[in-house]
């Protein structure tokens, strides 16, 4: 199988090229750590900018949700062989503790991939490895 036939290799190539990383991913400091096509997971670092902080010094909840959405959407995009958009239809985030560190690690996973809908899960840790938030989402599968 050539890299052109391997969605994981194409995904790494795509997200390793700053010209192809979506603007919001860049804004969130998205940095691909790894992926597992068999487990349908994508793991990434995110960087919290000073403007992401709320008055108590933690990362604002909408930004935490955005980090999780990016990781889950990336996993769904990879699982769909990079041949479909995967817009989020609904999402639930559970905030377990405030995210106080400048970097966070997220794993997005496809729990189930159908022909028109994907069910996604996400987890977000601070840079010390403490779980700060979890999420579930439903996304549409819209072939290009």
Backbone as JSON Lines, residues from 0, in Angstrom:
{"i":0,"aa":"X","n":[0.84,-1.17,0.0],"ca":[0.0,0.0,0.0],"c":[0.9,1.24,0.0]}
{"i":1,"aa":"X","n":[0.66,2.16,-0.92],"ca":[1.45,3.39,-0.98],"c":[0.87,4.41,-0.02]}
{"i":2,"aa":"X","n":[1.66,5.44,0.28],"ca":[1.19,6.49,1.18],"c":[-0.06,7.14,0.63]}
{"i":3,"aa":"X","n":[-0.19,7.17,-0.71],"ca":[-1.38,7.75,-1.33],"c":[-2.63,6.95,-1.03]}
{"i":4,"aa":"X","n":[-2.48,5.64,-0.75],"ca":[-3.61,4.78,-0.44],"c":[-3.89,4.69,1.06]}
{"i":5,"aa":"X","n":[-2.98,5.18,1.87],"ca":[-3.08,5.06,3.32],"c":[-3.62,6.35,3.92]}
{"i":6,"aa":"X","n":[-4.87,6.33,4.43],"ca":[-5.44,7.56,4.99],"c":[-4.62,8.13,6.15]}
{"i":7,"aa":"X","n":[-4.02,7.27,6.97],"ca":[-3.23,7.76,8.09],"c":[-2.0,8.52,7.59]}
{"i":8,"aa":"X","n":[-1.32,7.98,6.6],"ca":[-0.14,8.66,6.04],"c":[-0.55,9.98,5.39]}
{"i":9,"aa":"X","n":[-1.68,9.98,4.69],"ca":[-2.17,11.22,4.07],"c":[-2.54,12.24,5.15]}
{"i":10,"aa":"X","n":[-3.14,11.76,6.24],"ca":[-3.53,12.65,7.34],"c":[-2.29,13.29,7.96]}
{"i":11,"aa":"X","n":[-1.26,12.48,8.24],"ca":[-0.01,13.01,8.81],"c":[0.6,14.03,7.87]}
{"i":12,"aa":"X","n":[0.65,13.71,6.58],"ca":[1.22,14.65,5.61],"c":[0.42,15.95,5.58]}
{"i":13,"aa":"X","n":[-0.88,15.84,5.59],"ca":[-1.75,17.02,5.55],"c":[-1.54,17.89,6.78]}
{"i":14,"aa":"X","n":[-1.56,17.28,7.97],"ca":[-1.47,18.05,9.21],"c":[-0.03,18.35,9.63]}
{"i":15,"aa":"X","n":[0.94,17.93,8.84],"ca":[2.34,18.29,9.07],"c":[2.72,19.52,8.25]}
{"i":16,"aa":"X","n":[1.87,19.88,7.33],"ca":[2.12,21.02,6.45],"c":[1.32,22.22,6.96]}
{"i":17,"aa":"X","n":[1.99,23.23,7.52],"ca":[1.26,24.39,8.06],"c":[0.3,25.04,7.06]}
{"i":18,"aa":"X","n":[0.59,24.93,5.77],"ca":[-0.28,25.52,4.76],"c":[-1.65,24.83,4.71]}
{"i":19,"aa":"X","n":[-1.73,23.6,5.2],"ca":[-2.99,22.86,5.13],"c":[-3.72,22.75,6.47]}
{"i":20,"aa":"X","n":[-3.12,23.27,7.52],"ca":[-3.77,23.21,8.83],"c":[-4.82,24.32,8.88]}
{"i":21,"aa":"X","n":[-6.05,23.98,9.22],"ca":[-7.1,25.0,9.28],"c":[-6.74,26.13,10.24]}
{"i":22,"aa":"X","n":[-7.21,27.33,9.95],"ca":[-6.87,28.51,10.75],"c":[-7.25,28.32,12.21]}
{"i":23,"aa":"X","n":[-8.4,27.74,12.5],"ca":[-8.8,27.56,13.9],"c":[-7.86,26.58,14.61]}
{"i":24,"aa":"X","n":[-7.41,25.55,13.9],"ca":[-6.46,24.61,14.49],"c":[-5.16,25.32,14.83]}
{"i":25,"aa":"X","n":[-4.71,26.2,13.94],"ca":[-3.5,26.99,14.21],"c":[-3.73,27.89,15.43]}
{"i":26,"aa":"X","n":[-4.9,28.52,15.49],"ca":[-5.22,29.42,16.6],"c":[-5.2,28.67,17.93]}
{"i":27,"aa":"X","n":[-5.65,27.43,17.9],"ca":[-5.65,26.59,19.1],"c":[-4.29,25.95,19.37]}
{"i":28,"aa":"X","n":[-3.3,26.19,18.51],"ca":[-1.97,25.62,18.71],"c":[-1.94,24.12,18.47]}
{"i":29,"aa":"X","n":[-2.78,23.62,17.58],"ca":[-2.86,22.18,17.28],"c":[-1.5,21.65,16.84]}
{"i":30,"aa":"X","n":[-1.06,20.58,17.5],"ca":[0.19,19.91,17.14],"c":[-0.07,18.4,17.21]}
{"i":31,"aa":"X","n":[-0.07,17.76,16.07],"ca":[-0.34,16.32,16.0],"c":[0.73,15.55,16.76]}
{"i":32,"aa":"X","n":[0.29,14.7,17.7],"ca":[1.21,13.84,18.45],"c":[1.25,12.46,17.82]}
{"i":33,"aa":"X","n":[0.07,11.95,17.49],"ca":[0.01,10.61,16.92],"c":[-1.4,10.25,16.54]}
{"i":34,"aa":"X","n":[-1.49,9.12,15.88],"ca":[-2.8,8.61,15.48],"c":[-2.74,7.09,15.41]}
{"i":35,"aa":"X","n":[-3.9,6.5,15.53],"ca":[-4.02,5.05,15.45],"c":[-5.24,4.74,14.59]}
{"i":36,"aa":"X","n":[-5.01,4.43,13.3],"ca":[-6.13,4.17,12.41],"c":[-7.0,2.99,12.86]}
{"i":37,"aa":"X","n":[-6.4,1.97,13.46],"ca":[-7.19,0.82,13.9],"c":[-8.11,1.18,15.07]}
{"i":38,"aa":"X","n":[-7.61,1.98,16.0],"ca":[-8.42,2.42,17.14],"c":[-9.23,3.66,16.78]}
{"i":39,"aa":"X","n":[-8.97,4.23,15.6],"ca":[-9.63,5.44,15.1],"c":[-9.46,6.6,16.09]}
{"i":40,"aa":"X","n":[-8.2,6.83,16.5],"ca":[-7.89,7.92,17.41],"c":[-6.89,8.89,16.81]}
{"i":41,"aa":"X","n":[-7.01,10.13,17.23],"ca":[-6.03,11.18,16.93],"c":[-5.68,11.82,18.25]}
{"i":42,"aa":"X","n":[-4.38,12.01,18.47],"ca":[-3.89,12.63,19.7],"c":[-3.13,13.9,19.32]}
{"i":43,"aa":"X","n":[-3.4,14.98,20.05],"ca":[-2.78,16.27,19.72],"c":[-2.56,17.11,20.96]}
{"i":44,"aa":"X","n":[-1.56,17.98,20.86],"ca":[-1.35,19.03,21.86],"c":[-2.11,20.26,21.4]}
{"i":45,"aa":"X","n":[-2.57,21.03,22.36],"ca":[-3.16,22.34,22.1],"c":[-2.47,23.33,23.02]}
{"i":46,"aa":"X","n":[-2.33,24.57,22.57],"ca":[-1.66,25.61,23.36],"c":[-2.66,26.7,23.71]}
{"i":47,"aa":"X","n":[-2.73,27.01,24.98],"ca":[-3.63,28.05,25.45],"c":[-2.94,29.41,25.34]}
{"i":48,"aa":"X","n":[-3.56,30.3,24.63],"ca":[-3.05,31.66,24.49],"c":[-3.57,32.51,25.65]}
{"i":49,"aa":"X","n":[-2.89,33.58,25.98],"ca":[-3.35,34.42,27.1],"c":[-4.8,34.89,26.95]}
{"i":50,"aa":"X","n":[-5.22,35.15,25.72],"ca":[-6.6,35.62,25.53],"c":[-7.65,34.52,25.72]}
{"i":51,"aa":"X","n":[-7.21,33.27,25.94],"ca":[-8.14,32.17,26.21],"c":[-8.5,32.07,27.69]}
{"i":52,"aa":"X","n":[-7.83,32.86,28.54],"ca":[-8.04,32.77,29.98],"c":[-9.29,33.53,30.42]}
{"i":53,"aa":"X","n":[-10.0,32.96,31.39],"ca":[-11.1,33.69,32.0],"c":[-10.56,34.42,33.23]}
{"i":54,"aa":"X","n":[-11.38,35.18,33.95],"ca":[-10.86,35.97,35.07],"c":[-10.18,35.17,36.18]}
{"i":55,"aa":"X","n":[-10.52,33.89,36.35],"ca":[-9.86,33.12,37.42],"c":[-8.55,32.48,36.96]}
{"i":56,"aa":"X","n":[-8.14,32.75,35.72],"ca":[-6.86,32.26,35.23],"c":[-6.9,30.89,34.58]}
{"i":57,"aa":"X","n":[-8.09,30.32,34.44],"ca":[-8.2,29.03,33.75],"c":[-8.65,29.25,32.31]}
{"i":58,"aa":"X","n":[-8.48,28.22,31.5],"ca":[-8.89,28.3,30.1],"c":[-10.42,28.3,30.05]}
{"i":59,"aa":"X","n":[-10.98,29.23,29.32],"ca":[-12.43,29.38,29.2],"c":[-13.04,28.1,28.66]}
{"i":60,"aa":"X","n":[-14.2,27.72,29.17],"ca":[-14.83,26.45,28.83],"c":[-15.12,26.25,27.35]}
{"i":61,"aa":"X","n":[-15.46,27.31,26.65],"ca":[-15.7,27.19,25.2],"c":[-14.43,26.82,24.44]}
{"i":62,"aa":"X","n":[-13.3,27.31,24.92],"ca":[-12.02,26.96,24.3],"c":[-11.69,25.5,24.59]}
{"i":63,"aa":"X","n":[-11.91,25.05,25.83],"ca":[-11.7,23.64,26.17],"c":[-12.56,22.77,25.27]}
{"i":64,"aa":"X","n":[-13.81,23.17,25.08],"ca":[-14.72,22.44,24.19],"c":[-14.2,22.45,22.76]}
{"i":65,"aa":"X","n":[-13.65,23.59,22.34],"ca":[-13.06,23.68,21.0],"c":[-11.88,22.75,20.81]}
{"i":66,"aa":"X","n":[-11.01,22.64,21.83],"ca":[-9.89,21.7,21.76],"c":[-10.42,20.28,21.54]}
{"i":67,"aa":"X","n":[-11.42,19.9,22.33],"ca":[-11.99,18.55,22.21],"c":[-12.65,18.34,20.86]}
{"i":68,"aa":"X","n":[-13.37,19.34,20.38],"ca":[-14.04,19.26,19.08],"c":[-13.02,19.06,17.96]}
{"i":69,"aa":"X","n":[-11.91,19.78,18.02],"ca":[-10.86,19.63,17.01],"c":[-10.3,18.2,17.01]}
{"i":70,"aa":"X","n":[-10.01,17.66,18.18],"ca":[-9.44,16.31,18.26],"c":[-10.44,15.26,17.77]}
{"i":71,"aa":"X","n":[-11.7,15.39,18.18],"ca":[-12.71,14.41,17.74],"c":[-12.97,14.52,16.24]}
{"i":72,"aa":"X","n":[-13.05,15.74,15.73],"ca":[-13.29,15.94,14.3],"c":[-12.14,15.4,13.47]}
{"i":73,"aa":"X","n":[-10.91,15.59,13.96],"ca":[-9.74,15.06,13.24],"c":[-9.81,13.54,13.17]}
{"i":74,"aa":"X","n":[-10.22,12.9,14.27],"ca":[-10.34,11.44,14.28],"c":[-11.41,10.98,13.29]}
{"i":75,"aa":"X","n":[-12.52,11.69,13.24],"ca":[-13.6,11.33,12.3],"c":[-13.16,11.55,10.86]}
{"i":76,"aa":"X","n":[-12.45,12.64,10.6],"ca":[-11.95,12.92,9.25],"c":[-11.01,11.82,8.79]}
{"i":77,"aa":"X","n":[-10.11,11.38,9.68],"ca":[-9.2,10.3,9.34],"c":[-9.98,9.01,9.11]}
{"i":78,"aa":"X","n":[-10.94,8.7,9.99],"ca":[-11.71,7.45,9.87],"c":[-12.55,7.43,8.6]}
{"i":79,"aa":"X","n":[-12.93,8.61,8.11],"ca":[-13.69,8.71,6.86],"c":[-12.77,8.73,5.64]}
{"i":80,"aa":"X","n":[-11.53,8.3,5.81],"ca":[-10.54,8.21,4.74],"c":[-10.24,9.56,4.08]}
{"i":81,"aa":"X","n":[-10.43,10.66,4.81],"ca":[-10.18,12.01,4.32],"c":[-11.05,12.33,3.11]}
{"i":82,"aa":"X","n":[-12.19,11.66,3.0],"ca":[-13.07,11.83,1.85],"c":[-14.4,12.47,2.21]}
{"i":83,"aa":"X","n":[-14.52,12.97,3.46],"ca":[-15.78,13.56,3.88],"c":[-15.54,14.66,4.89]}
{"i":84,"aa":"X","n":[-16.39,15.67,4.83],"ca":[-16.44,16.66,5.91],"c":[-17.19,16.0,7.06]}
{"i":85,"aa":"X","n":[-16.9,16.4,8.27],"ca":[-17.52,15.78,9.44],"c":[-18.02,16.86,10.42]}
{"i":86,"aa":"X","n":[-18.97,17.7,9.98],"ca":[-19.44,18.76,10.86],"c":[-20.14,18.19,12.11]}
{"i":87,"aa":"X","n":[-19.86,18.82,13.23],"ca":[-20.45,18.41,14.5],"c":[-21.92,18.81,14.53]}
{"i":88,"aa":"X","n":[-22.77,17.84,14.86],"ca":[-24.21,18.09,14.97],"c":[-24.6,18.47,16.39]}
{"i":89,"aa":"X","n":[-24.01,17.77,17.35],"ca":[-24.25,18.08,18.77],"c":[-23.03,17.61,19.55]}
{"i":90,"aa":"X","n":[-22.85,18.24,20.73],"ca":[-21.68,17.92,21.53],"c":[-21.98,18.21,22.99]}
{"i":91,"aa":"X","n":[-21.46,17.34,23.86],"ca":[-21.59,17.54,25.3],"c":[-20.2,17.47,25.9]}
{"i":92,"aa":"X","n":[-19.86,18.46,26.72],"ca":[-18.58,18.49,27.4],"c":[-18.81,18.45,28.9]}
{"i":93,"aa":"X","n":[-18.05,17.6,29.57],"ca":[-18.06,17.54,31.04],"c":[-16.74,18.1,31.53]}
{"i":94,"aa":"X","n":[-16.82,19.15,32.35],"ca":[-15.63,19.8,32.89],"c":[-15.35,19.2,34.26]}
{"i":95,"aa":"X","n":[-14.27,18.45,34.36],"ca":[-13.92,17.74,35.58],"c":[-13.11,18.61,36.55]}
{"i":96,"aa":"X","n":[-12.28,19.48,35.99],"ca":[-11.5,20.43,36.78],"c":[-11.02,21.52,35.83]}
{"i":97,"aa":"X","n":[-10.68,22.68,36.36],"ca":[-10.21,23.77,35.49],"c":[-8.9,23.4,34.79]}
{"i":98,"aa":"X","n":[-8.77,23.84,33.56],"ca":[-7.52,23.68,32.82],"c":[-6.69,24.93,33.09]}
{"i":99,"aa":"X","n":[-5.62,24.76,33.84],"ca":[-4.81,25.89,34.29],"c":[-3.45,25.97,33.6]}
{"i":100,"aa":"X","n":[-3.11,24.98,32.79],"ca":[-1.78,24.95,32.18],"c":[-1.82,25.5,30.76]}
{"i":101,"aa":"X","n":[-0.67,25.89,30.27],"ca":[-0.57,26.5,28.95],"c":[-0.75,25.49,27.81]}
{"i":102,"aa":"X","n":[-0.5,24.21,28.11],"ca":[-0.66,23.18,27.07],"c":[-1.61,22.11,27.57]}
{"i":103,"aa":"X","n":[-2.32,21.52,26.63],"ca":[-3.25,20.44,26.95],"c":[-3.13,19.37,25.87]}
{"i":104,"aa":"X","n":[-3.32,18.13,26.29],"ca":[-3.26,16.99,25.37],"c":[-4.65,16.41,25.25]}
{"i":105,"aa":"X","n":[-5.07,16.21,24.01],"ca":[-6.41,15.66,23.76],"c":[-6.32,14.43,22.89]}
{"i":106,"aa":"X","n":[-7.23,13.5,23.14],"ca":[-7.42,12.34,22.27],"c":[-8.86,12.36,21.8]}
{"i":107,"aa":"X","n":[-9.02,12.33,20.5],"ca":[-10.34,12.19,19.89],"c":[-10.46,10.79,19.35]}
{"i":108,"aa":"X","n":[-11.62,10.17,19.53],"ca":[-11.82,8.8,19.08],"c":[-13.2,8.63,18.45]}
{"i":109,"aa":"X","n":[-13.23,7.84,17.4],"ca":[-14.5,7.49,16.77],"c":[-15.03,6.25,17.46]}
{"i":110,"aa":"X","n":[-16.14,6.38,18.14],"ca":[-16.77,5.23,18.81],"c":[-17.54,4.39,17.8]}
{"i":111,"aa":"X","n":[-18.17,5.06,16.83],"ca":[-18.89,4.34,15.78],"c":[-18.95,5.24,14.55]}
{"i":112,"aa":"X","n":[-18.67,4.65,13.39],"ca":[-18.71,5.37,12.13],"c":[-19.73,4.7,11.23]}
{"i":113,"aa":"X","n":[-20.81,5.4,10.97],"ca":[-21.83,4.9,10.06],"c":[-21.64,5.51,8.68]}
{"i":114,"aa":"X","n":[-22.64,5.37,7.84],"ca":[-22.54,5.93,6.5],"c":[-22.88,7.42,6.47]}
{"i":115,"aa":"X","n":[-23.7,7.87,7.44],"ca":[-24.07,9.28,7.45],"c":[-23.82,9.97,8.79]}
{"i":116,"aa":"X","n":[-23.51,9.2,9.83],"ca":[-23.31,9.77,11.17],"c":[-22.13,9.07,11.86]}
{"i":117,"aa":"X","n":[-21.37,9.87,12.62],"ca":[-20.29,9.33,13.45],"c":[-20.56,9.7,14.9]}
{"i":118,"aa":"X","n":[-20.23,8.79,15.8],"ca":[-20.32,9.04,17.23],"c":[-18.89,9.12,17.76]}
{"i":119,"aa":"X","n":[-18.6,10.22,18.46],"ca":[-17.22,10.54,18.83],"c":[-17.08,10.71,20.33]}
{"i":120,"aa":"X","n":[-15.85,10.48,20.82],"ca":[-15.52,10.68,22.23],"c":[-14.19,11.42,22.3]}
{"i":121,"aa":"X","n":[-14.05,12.24,23.34],"ca":[-12.8,12.97,23.52],"c":[-12.43,13.09,24.98]}
{"i":122,"aa":"X","n":[-11.13,13.18,25.22],"ca":[-10.6,13.38,26.57],"c":[-9.48,14.42,26.49]}
{"i":123,"aa":"X","n":[-9.41,15.27,27.52],"ca":[-8.43,16.35,27.53],"c":[-7.72,16.38,28.88]}
{"i":124,"aa":"X","n":[-6.39,16.34,28.83],"ca":[-5.55,16.37,30.02],"c":[-4.73,17.64,30.06]}
{"i":125,"aa":"X","n":[-4.38,18.08,31.26],"ca":[-3.42,19.18,31.34],"c":[-2.02,18.62,31.08]}
{"i":126,"aa":"X","n":[-1.03,19.49,31.04],"ca":[0.32,19.01,30.7],"c":[0.94,18.16,31.78]}
{"i":127,"aa":"X","n":[0.31,18.1,32.96],"ca":[0.77,17.22,34.04],"c":[0.09,15.86,34.0]}
{"i":128,"aa":"X","n":[-0.77,15.63,33.0],"ca":[-1.45,14.35,32.85],"c":[-2.72,14.2,33.66]}
{"i":129,"aa":"X","n":[-3.26,15.29,34.17],"ca":[-4.51,15.26,34.94],"c":[-5.69,15.47,34.0]}
{"i":130,"aa":"X","n":[-6.65,14.55,34.03],"ca":[-7.83,14.65,33.17],"c":[-8.67,15.85,33.59]}
{"i":131,"aa":"X","n":[-8.93,16.75,32.65],"ca":[-9.67,17.98,32.95],"c":[-11.06,18.02,32.33]}
{"i":132,"aa":"X","n":[-11.26,17.34,31.2],"ca":[-12.56,17.39,30.53],"c":[-12.73,16.17,29.64]}
{"i":133,"aa":"X","n":[-13.99,15.78,29.46],"ca":[-14.35,14.72,28.53],"c":[-15.49,15.23,27.66]}
{"i":134,"aa":"X","n":[-15.69,14.56,26.54],"ca":[-16.72,15.01,25.63],"c":[-17.24,13.86,24.78]}
{"i":135,"aa":"X","n":[-18.48,14.0,24.36],"ca":[-19.05,13.12,23.34],"c":[-19.69,14.01,22.28]}
{"i":136,"aa":"X","n":[-19.75,13.5,21.08],"ca":[-20.33,14.29,19.99],"c":[-20.92,13.37,18.93]}
{"i":137,"aa":"X","n":[-21.83,13.94,18.18],"ca":[-22.38,13.31,16.99],"c":[-22.02,14.21,15.83]}
{"i":138,"aa":"X","n":[-21.49,13.61,14.76],"ca":[-21.09,14.38,13.59],"c":[-21.73,13.79,12.34]}
{"i":139,"aa":"X","n":[-22.02,14.63,11.39],"ca":[-22.52,14.18,10.09],"c":[-21.34,13.74,9.24]}
{"i":140,"aa":"X","n":[-21.56,12.76,8.39],"ca":[-20.55,12.34,7.41],"c":[-21.05,12.87,6.07]}
{"i":141,"aa":"X","n":[-20.33,13.84,5.52],"ca":[-20.74,14.48,4.27],"c":[-19.64,14.31,3.23]}
{"i":142,"aa":"X","n":[-19.75,13.3,2.37],"ca":[-18.7,13.06,1.37],"c":[-18.46,14.31,0.51]}
{"i":143,"aa":"X","n":[-17.18,14.51,0.17],"ca":[-16.82,15.67,-0.67],"c":[-17.36,15.46,-2.06]}
